[in-house]
Amino acid sequence: MKLVTIDTGRGGVPGALLASGEILDLHRAAAPETPETWIPATLRELIAGGPGGIAIVRGLVARVEAAEAETRSALCASGVLRDAATTRLRAPIPEPRIVIGGGLNYRSHLREMAGTPEPARPTGFLKAISSITGPDTVIRLPPQAPAMVDWEGELACVIGRACHDVTPREALGCIAGYTVVNDISARDWVDDVFTATQPWEARLTWELNIMGKQFAGFTAMGPANHDRRRHRGPEQPHARDTSERRRRAACPHE
């Protein structure tokens, strides 16, 4: 099951991307006086409802997908079913509580960075919630640092419940789904990172340069949150960036 957030202009409402390619407005599709009316205002709240909430949505989606052609036509006419080509989406989780990124965790990326040595373990960093944008939004290059904007297609795990100090096996049980994130960076936002001569100086400038990941729109997300039920483990879903891998940009891009 693929869950989305439909952009209403004033915010977003939960939706589902059907096998037909249409988008279902979950609120408008909910049958009166049934558990379907429980569906909350945001996808984040829906996921927080746990397996029971997801089961309600899965049943609603199954009911609509099994509907006769006449019923589906009526749903389209009333706006319950929408054409994906003309429906604007926000990030699936527009306002998560936190965004945590893993760094230096791809050997091919390390080779791209002038032979950066492989660390004993990946690094980590946070991204600002205000940097999140939807899958079809035009991303504006920052005028103060437009010449070395870089992007990376990433597989993102959506954590569905509170967890702390869990084992790797337990951590998998906390994952509600997967989505795709375009992690964008203005690499030259801090010039000193390229002129540092001492290790400590380089470390300080690089940590400051992480702020080059925080510009508005620099965490493009979506279009959908893929239900973890579709995958047996984290090794099966794949994120693919169809743009030129890590190309330097000097113009607005999507």
N, C-alpha and C positions, 0 to 999 in steps of 0.2 A: 504494500500500500504506500502511495506517495502523497504526502500531505503538504499543502502549500498555504501561504497567506495571501489572500486576494487584496489588492490595493483598492480601497474605497475612496481615496482622495483625502479623507480625514483620518485615516488610520488603516487598519487591516482586519479581515475576518478570516476564520479558518475555512479551508477548502481542501478538496482532494482531486488529484489528477487521475482520471479514469483511464482504463485500458483503451478506450476509444479515442483518447487524446483530448476529450472535453474536460472542463473543470467544473466540479460540483461545489456549489455554495452550501456548506454543511448546515448553517443556521436556517436558511430558507428551505432546505430539503427535509428538515426534521419533522416527523409526523407528530401532530398534537397529541397530548396526553399519553406519551410514550417516553421511555428513558432517553430517547434521542433529544428531547428538549433540554437535557442536562448540558449539552455541548457548550462550553464556556466561550468567553469573548475572544480569547487568543489561543494560538497554537501552543504556546508555552504552557498555559494553564491546562490545556487538553492533555498534553504529554504528562504533566505532573499528576494527572488523574490516574495514572498507572494502567495496568493491563485491563482493568474493568472499563475505563474510559475508552481506551483504544478498541476494545471489543464492540462497544456501542457504535463507534464510527465505522468499524469494519462491517458490521451488520447493515448500517445505513448505505454504505457504498455498494454492498452486494445487492441490496434491494433495488437500487436505482439501475445498476448494471444489468439486472435481470428483467427490467421493465419492458413491456411491449413497446413497439415503435410509436404507437399513438400516444402513450403516456410520456415517452421521452420527448416527443415533439411538443407536448404541452409544457413540459419542464423547461425546454429551450425557450418557448414563447414567453414564459413567465420570468425568465432570468435565473432560474434555479440551476440549469445547466448552461455553461458558457463556452463560447468558442475560445480555445486556448490562444489562437493567433491574435485575438483582439482583447484579451484579458490581461491587464497589467498586474504583475505580481510584486510583492515586497520580498525581502529576505524571509525564508520560512520561519525563522525565529528572529524577528526584528530587534528585540530587546532582551537578549539573554542576560543572565546575572553576571557572567564573566566569559571572556574569550581567552583561552590559553593556547599559545602556539609552541610547537617544538622546532628547535633550530639545529642546524648542523647534523641532520639525521638522514641525509641522502648522500651517498658516496659520490654520485655523479655531480651533485651540486658542489661538493667540496673541491672536486677537480676544476670546476668552472671558476672557482674563487682563487685563482692563482696558486693552486696546489695547497690549499689550507689542510693542515694535518687532521687526520681523523681523531676526534676526541674520545675519551674513555666512555663517555655517555653524552646523549644529546643535551643541548641547552634548552632553556625555556624562556618565554617572554609573554607579556600580556598585550592585548590590543584594546583600544578604546571602543566602547559600545557605540560612540558617536561616529566611528569610522565605518559602520556597517551600512551597506546599501543593497538594493535588490539586484536580480540577475540581468535586467535589461537597462539599467541606469547608465547614462553617459558619465564617465569619471573624468573630472577636470584635473589637469595637471597643476600642481602648485606653482604659481608664478615665480616664487623664490628659489625653486629647485626643480625645473622642468626637464633637465637634460639627461638624467640617468634614472628614470622611473622604470622599475622592473616589476614583473609579476610572476607569480608561482601558483599553479593549480594544485590545490591541496584537498585531500580527503579529510573531512571533519566529522568527528564523533559527537553526537548530540547526547549529553548526559540527561537522563530523565528523572533522576531522583538524587537527593542529598547523599553524598558519600564522603568518607574520610578514612585514611589509613586502611585501605582495602587491599586484598591480594589481587594479583592479575586475574585470577579466575572470577573473583567477586566483582572486579571492575567491569568485566564484560556484561554482567547482569545489570549494571547501572546504565548501560548504553541503550537509549531509546531508538536510535536510528543514525543514519549517515546522510550528510549532504556534501556539497562541493563549495569550497571557499577559494576565492582569488585573493591571495595575500600579496598586496601591492606595497612597494617600498620606494621612497625617494632616496637612493643610495648616497647621493652627494649632498644631502641636507646639511651635514656638518663636514666642511672641507678638511678639518684637522685630521679626520680619520685616515686620510691618504698621505699625510705628511708626518705622522707620529714616528719617532725614532726609538722610543723606549717601550718595553712591554706594558708597563703600567699606564703610560700615556695613551698607548693604543687602546687599552682596555677601557679607560675612562671615556675616550672619544667615541668608541664603538657603542658603549652602553647609552650614551647620549644620542647616537645616531639611530637607535631603535625608535626614537620619536619620529623618525622619517616614515614609519609605518602607520602613523596615527592620523594622517590627514583625512578629511571628509571623503567618504567613498572608497577608502583604501582597504576595506574588507567586504568585497562583493560576495554575496552568498546566494546559493540556490541553483535552480528554482525550487527544488522539493526536498523534503525530509523523507528519506527512504526508510520504511519500517524495518527494524532489525530482524524481524521474523523472516524476511526474505533471504537472510544470509546466515550461514552457520558460524562464521567467525570473521575477524577483522581483515583477514587476508583476501577475502573474496571480492568485495566491492572495489571498484577502480575509479579514480578521478583522472580525467583526461583534459588537459589544456590544449585546445585545438589551435590556438594562436602560435606564432613562432615562439618556441621555448626561450623565455628569458630575454627577448629582444629589447633593446634600449629604445625608449619612445620619446618623441618630442612633439606629440600632438595628442589631443583627446582621444581616448580609446574606450571601448566597452569591455 
